[in-house]
Amino acid sequence: MKVAVSFLSSDNYEDGIKKINESSADLIHADYMDGIFVDNQTFTIPELKKWIKGVNKPVDIHLMATSPNKYIRDLVKIPEINTIIIHAESHRHPIDVINMINHTGKKSGIAINPETKVVHIIPYLKKLDKVLIMSVKPGAGGQAFMKDVLYKVATLLDIKKEGGYHFTISIDGGVNDETIKLCQEAKLDEIVSGSYVMKSSSIEDAIKKLR
């Protein structure tokens, strides 16, 4: 199971990215918030481009933003960005944005909020590289893990097997050294951890506890 680390809980985003890049994490997870889809705002795309320049780990950008299509043109120009993840709830026609991303050669992902059911994204699965299950309400770090969403993992695993799809299944929110056991039992491909890792006295030790 891969470990992606979000720098959202870092006191300094640029420093947080550097620390993740120097760790044994598999990916850097960038949480972009526009202040509309969620209440909080984070960084600008030009800032992110500056901070991740030259990193040696893949970067996933998680767009918690309305009209995510308007960000794609700038994001695809950033070589360090591996996967662009949009929210199923953020656009009337998510497939249009997914096709836009796929056309550029970047990997595409879709995130679903705790209340959103898997059935709503079934039409997009054959074109996706990643499904990100939110185990907290999007918009802020440090929330408690909602274990009730884990049924979605089993559903997606069945659909993936039956359809011969290639998407990876990830979960984001409240993942720590205790809730990781639930994630392992659910057979997730990847977890995203933010506060637990970034607020630890040793980032590396925290990551190892999630392996």
N, C-alpha and C positions, 0 to 999 in steps of 0.2 A: 504494500500500500504506500503510495507516494504521499509526501508531506509538503503541502504548500503553506507558506507563512505570509500573513498579511501584516503590513507595517502600519496599519491604521492606528494602533495603540501606541506607536512610538512618540516620544516627546519631540523628536525631530525626524521628519520623514526621510530626508536624505541620509541621515546617519542610520536609520532603521534599515533602509534598503542595503546599505553597505554591510551591515552586520548579517543580514539574511544571506547576502551574496557570498559572504565568507564562511557561512555555516554549511552543514550537510543537508540543508533543506533541498528538496527537489525543484521547487518553483517559488517564484516571488509573486505574491497575489496583491494586485493594486485595486483598492476599493475606491472607485470614482463616484462621488455623490454630487448631484446638481442643485440640491436645496429645493427641488420641486417634487420629484418622485419620492424623495425622502427629505426630511427636514434639514438635515445637516449638509454642509458643503465641505469638500476636502481640498483637492489641489486642482490646478489647471492642467490641460494636456501639455502645453509647453513646459511646465514645471516638471511633469513626469518624464518627458523626453530628456530633459537635462539630467535628472537624477539617475535614470536607469542606463544612461549611455555607457556602453562598454561592459555591462554586467555579463557574467558567464552562465547565468541561469535563465531558463525561459521565464518570461513574464506573462501572466494572465491578467487582463484588465477586466474588472467586473463593473459594468456600467449600471449603476443605480441612478438612471436618468430617463427622463421623458424624451421622446423623439431620438432614440439612440442612433438613428441613421445619420444624423447631422455630425456625429463624431467620427464616423468610419474613415472618411477621406484622410483625416489627419493621423489617425491611429495606424493605418496600414503603412504609413511612411516611416514608422519607427521600427527598425529592424529587430530590436530586442523583444518586442511584443510577439508572443506566440499565439495566444488565443484571445479572442474578443467575445466576452460573455454579455448578453443582453438579458433583460428581464422579460418574461412572457407577458407580464402585466403592463409593460411600458409602451407598447405599440399596438395599434389596431390590427396590423398585419405583420406579425413577427417574421413570417417566412420571407417577406421582402427584404428585411435587414439581414437575415441569415444568408440569403442568396447573394446579397451585396458583399458580405464578408467572404464567403466562399469563392466568389469570382476573383478576389484579390490574391488568393493563395494563402491567406491567413486561416487559422482554424477558428471554427465558430462554436459558441456555447450558448446555452439558455439556462437562466436561473428561474426557480419557481419559489414563491413565498410559501410560508407554512400552510396557509389556507388554500393554496392552489393545488388542484388535483392533477395527477399525471395524465389523465385523459385529455386535458386541454393542450398538451404538447405532443401527443402521439403523431399528428400529421407532419411534424417537423423532424422527428427522430432520425429518419434515414439520411438527413442532410447535416446532422450535428456531429461534432467531435466530442462535445462534453455536455453533461447535464449537471447543474449545480443545485442541489437541494438546500434550501435555507432552513436551518434548524433554530433560527432566531428571526425576529422581525428585522428586516433590513434597515440600516440607517445609523446604527451605533454599535460599538464594540462592548464586550464585557457582559453580554446577556447570558442567561441560563439556557442550556441545551434543551430543546423540545424533543424528547424521545418519541413522541407520537408521530413524528414525520418519517420515522424509519421504515414504515410499511411501504413507502414510495420506492425504497431501494429494491425490495423484493419484486415489486411490480415492474420496475424498469429492467431488472435482471431477466425476468421472464420474457418481456417484450424484446429485449436485445437478443436473447437466444433464439426466439421464434422467428424474428425478422432478419437475423444474420447481420445486425447493425454493429457499428464499430465504436460508438460513443463510450467515453469513460464516465463513471458515476462518482461525483464528488459531493461532499457535504460541508456546509459553512455555518459556523456559529456555535459558540460555547463548547468547542472541542478542547478537552484538557486531559490530564493523565487518568482521570476517572471515566469520563464519557468516551474515551478512545476505545474502551472495551466493548461498548455497544456498537461502535463503528466497525470494529474488527469482526464482531459476530454477524453484522449485516453484510459483510463481504464487499465493502466499498472499495473502489479503485484508488481513491484519493481523499484526503481530508484537508480542510483549510483551518489553520489555527492562527489566532491573532494575539489577543490579550494574554493568554496563557504563556505563549512563547516570549513575546516581547517584554512582558513585565517580570519575567523570571530573572533570577540573579545570574543564571547561565543559560543563554539561548541554546547552546549546543546540548546541554544536559536535558533541557525541556524537549527538544526535538527527538532525542534518543528515547525518551519515555513514550513518545508517540509512535515509535516504530513497531 
